[in-house]
Amino acid sequence: MAPSPYEITVGIAILNYAVLSTSWNFVGGFTGYISLGHGAFAGLGAYGTGLLATKAELPPFAALFVAAALVAVLAVPVGYAALRVRGASFVIVSIALVLILLLVFQSWASFTGGSRGLVVPRPFPGMLRADHHRTFYFLFAALLAVALLAWWLIDRSRFGMGLKAIREDEDKAQSLGTPTYTYKLVVFVVSATFTSLAGGLYALWFGDLDPVFQFSILSGAYMVLMALLGGVRHLYGPLLGAVIVGYALEYSKLEYGDTPMHLVVAGLVLGVVVLFMPDGVIPAATALLGRFLKTDETSIREVTAAELRERNDNGQRNGTEATDGTDGTDGTEVRDSERSRTGSGGGSGT
């Protein structure tokens, strides 16, 4: 349906953003830990794929999965150290990881190419450029589908319940027997693996790697922004955020070239999110829709004392207590509510 290959490249960029933000959401959405350094895992996946394909001469897609496995192994000691701190300290540690890797890959020019960059061999050398873009569009879509499926399965598992308990109150979750540190480490490794797959697939598609771009703090900031915009507690939140922010970034780059206008756009979007939709677009839209589709069902707080008294009297005439009303409360709650409203203990005895 795309009128030209350029539209397909924009679609690939947005899909790449969607995979990255969904991968970040394994940590940010489930545990509430905000990492600005996830771009490090994307860069490691990209350079790992490129170096394995060029130096070790592995087939491109074999290099992709081997690099992802190596990043997963590396994420264990990184997570072991980083997840011992919380809040702002965790953010600082994640940023430090990106800066360290940037210095290493930029300085080690004899191995990584340094500032000259690294050229990654194309996985389909005989394919025309338009077909090349079209093929990778579906490859990125498939990777996004796998990431969404994994997030959905975790969200509905006992493991996911433990992660959400960590997000709400980590100390209380630990006191109730949840192995919080183990849970955090496992989901951190899962997140790093999907992030590295996205970075490696990008390397195979784009074919040219630069450490300044691959190990950029902005990459991690974009992941956070997209996830927050859509809603971190929702499956499709990062995807929606990627569509909005990704399109805005690509449009600003097209219109304003190499100027920093795309950073201004990202800043404006972030300001709108923080001010007007702190929980994201999906929760805000759901709440707005709920106001228009509000049902007539009432709760115990909306029932008057006279209605409670009448319901209780009807139960006594029938020889039973008013144990179940339309509000879903039990008899004890009804009697307690009546006593508190009427100011007397005149409810029927048990």
N, C-alpha and C positions, 0 to 999 in steps of 0.2 A: 504493500500500500504506500510505501514511502516514495515520494516523487523523485528523490535523488539519493545517492549514497550518504550525503551529509546528514540527512534526517536519521538514517540508520545509525550513524556514529553518535548522534545525540542520544538516540534510544539506548545504545550500548553504554554510554557514559552514565545515564540515569539508572540503568539496571545495575551497573557496577556500584554506584552509590547505594542502591537499595540493598545489595548483598552486604556491603560494608556496614551500613547502619543496622541491618538485621543481625549481623554477626556481633556488633557491639552490644546490641540489645540483650544478648544472652547474659551479659554481666550487668549492664546498666538497668535493664528492665526487671530482671529477677532479683538481684541483690541490692540495687540502689547505689552501687559503687560507680562513681563517675570517672571514667578513664579518658584522658585526652591524649594518651600515648598509643592507642590502638593502631595508628598509622605505622608504628614500628613493625607490627606483625604483617601488615600488608606489604611493606617494603622488603621484609625478610622473605616473604613468599615470592615476590617478584624477582628479587636478586637470586634467591635460591634456585628458582626455576631457570632463570637465564644462565647462571653459572654452571648448573648441572647439564644444561643443554649444550653449552659452548665448551666448557672445560672437560667434563666427563663424557660428553658426546652421547648423552642419553636421549631417547626419543622425547620430543617436546612434552607430550602428555604424561609420559612416565616421569619426567623431571618435575612436572607439576605436582604429582601426588607424593613423590619422594620428598620434595621440598616442604610440602604441607606436613608430612610425618616428622621431618626434622624440626620444624617450627613447633609442633605439638610437644616434642620432647624438650625443646628449649624453654617452652612456656612453663614447664613444671618448676624448675628452680626460680624462674622469674616470678611466677605467681607465689611460690613459697616465701619469697622475700617481700614482695609488694603487698600481699594480702595480710601481712601482720600489722599494717597500719590502716587507718580509716580516714574518711573525710578529706580535708585539704592535704594531709600528708600523702594519701594515696594518689591524689591528683599530681602532686609534685614528683613523686616517684615515677609515675607513668610518663610525665613530660621528660624527665631525666633520661629514661630509656630511649626515647626518640633522639634526643640530642647526642647521646653517646654513640648510637648506631650511625647517625649522620656523620659524625667525625671519623668513625672507623672506616666507613665505606667511601668517604670522600678522600681520606688520606692514603688508603691502601690501593693506590692507583694501579700498581703492577698486577693486582688480582681482580679488582672490581671495575677497573677502567677510570675510577675517580671522576673528576669533573668532565672528562671526555665522554663519559657515559658508557653503556654496555648495549651492544646490538644483540638482540635475541633472534635466533633463526625462526622463520615462519613455519608453522606446523603443516601448512598446505602450500608448498612452494609453487605448484603449477596452477593455483586458483587465481582467477581474476580478482581485482581488489573489491569490486562490488559484491561478488560471491563470498569473499573472505569476510567482509563486514556482516553479511547476512548470516553466515554460519555462526559467527561468534555472538551475534544477537541471541540466537537460540541457545547457545552454550551458556551464556550468562543467565538467560531465563530459566534454564534447567537447574543451574546452581542456586538461584534464588528460590526455586520451588523446594529443593532439598533443605535449604536453610530454614524456610518457613515451616516445613514439615517437622524438622527437628525441634524448633521452638514450640510448635503446637503440642508435640508429644511430651516435652518436658513440662509444659504448662499444666498438663492434665495428669501428671504423675505424682507419686509421693515425694520424689526428689524435688519436683517443682514446688510442691507445698512447703518443703523445708527452705527452699531458696526465698520464697515470698515471706516466710517467717523471719528470715534474716533481714529482708528489706524493711519490714515493719518494726521489728525490735530484736536486734541481734543478740543482746545480752539475755533477754527473756527466752528466746529460742534456744540458746545454749543451756540455760538453766533447766529447760524442759526436756533436755536430752538430745537435741538436734546436733549432729556433728558439724557445726557451722564452718569450721576451717576446711574440712574435707570437701564439703559441698561447694564452697567458694572456689577451691582449687580446681575441682573437676569442671565446673562451668566455665572457669577462666581458660582452661585448656581447650574446651570445646569452642569457645568464642575465638581464641587465637587461631585454631585450625581453620575455621570457616573464613576468617579474615585473611589468612595466608593463601587460601584457595582463590579468593577474589583477587588478591594481588598477583598471584601467579598467572591466572587467566588473563588479567590485564596485560602482563608482560608478553604473553604469547600473541595477544591481539595487537598491541601497539608496536611492539618490536624494538623499542628504544627506551632505555632506563637512565634516569638521572638521579643521583642520591639526594640532591636538594629537593626534588619533587617527591620522590618515593618516601623519604623520611621527613616529612613536613608535619609540623604541629597542626597546620590547617586541616590536614586530612582527618585527624582525630576530632578536631573541632567540628568539622562538617558532619561526621558521623553522629556526634552528640546532638547537634542542631536538628538534623533530620529526624532522629528518633524522638526528640522532645516535641518537635512540631506536630508529628502525627499522633504521638501518645505512646510512651514507653511500656505501658501495661497492656497494650493491645497487639495482636498478631500482625495486623497490617499497618500499624502506626508508622514504623520506619519506612515502609514502602510508600505510604502516602507522603511522608515528609521528603523522601528522595525525589518523588515526582515533582513536588512543588519547588524545593530548593534546587534540585538538579537542573530543572528547566530554567529557573531564574539565573543560575550561574552560567549556564551555557549561552543563554540569550545575552547576558551582559558581556560575556567574552566576545561574542560575535559582533555586537553593536559597538563596543568600546575598545576592542583589541587588547593590547597588552597593558592597558591602564589598570590601576587597582580598583576600578569601579565594581568588579565582582565582589570585592571585600566589603564595599559599602552596602551592596545588596544583601549580603549575608548578615551584616550587622543590623540592618533594618528589619530583616525577617526575625532575627533573634530578639530584637526589641519588642516586636509585635507579639511574639510567643510569650515572653516573660510578662508583659503588661496585660494582655487580654486573654491568652489561652495557656496558662501555666501548666495545665494537665494535658494539653495537646488538642488538635483539631477534632479527633474522634470523640473524646469525652465531652468536649464542648458541644459538638453537634448532637450527640446522644442526649445530653441534658436538655438542649433546646427542643429536640423532638419529643422528649418525654413531657414537656410542659403542654404541648399541643395535644398529645395523646393520653393525657391524664385520665385515669378511670375514676368511677364513682365509688370504688370500694373505700371504706373508712377504716381507720385504725382505732385503737382503744382511746387515744388522746382526742379523737374527734367525736366520741360518743358522749352524750350528755348524761348527767346523773339520773334524770328521769327515765331515759331509755334503759340505763343499766338496772334501775329499780324494777321497771316493768318486766325486763327479761328475767330477772331473778325471781319475781313473783310468779311468772308463768311457769318457771321450772318447778317451783314448789307445788303449784296446783297439779302438775303432771306427776308429782311424786318423785321428781329427780332434781338434782342441782343443775343450774345453768352452766354446764361444763364446757360447752363448745358453741361459740357464737360466730357470726359472720366475720368477726375480726380475727379469728384464729387464736384467741386467748383461752386459757383454761379457767375453770371455775374459781380457783384461788385468786387469780388476777382480777376477775370480775368483782368478787366480794371485797378484796382489798381496795379496789378502785372506788367501789360504792361507799365503803366506810370513810375513805379519805375525802370524798366529795361531800357526803352528807354530814360528816363530823360526828357520827355516832357509830356504835358497834352493833347496830340493830340488824345486821345481816343474819341470815339463817345459820344455824349451827351445822356442824358436820354430822 
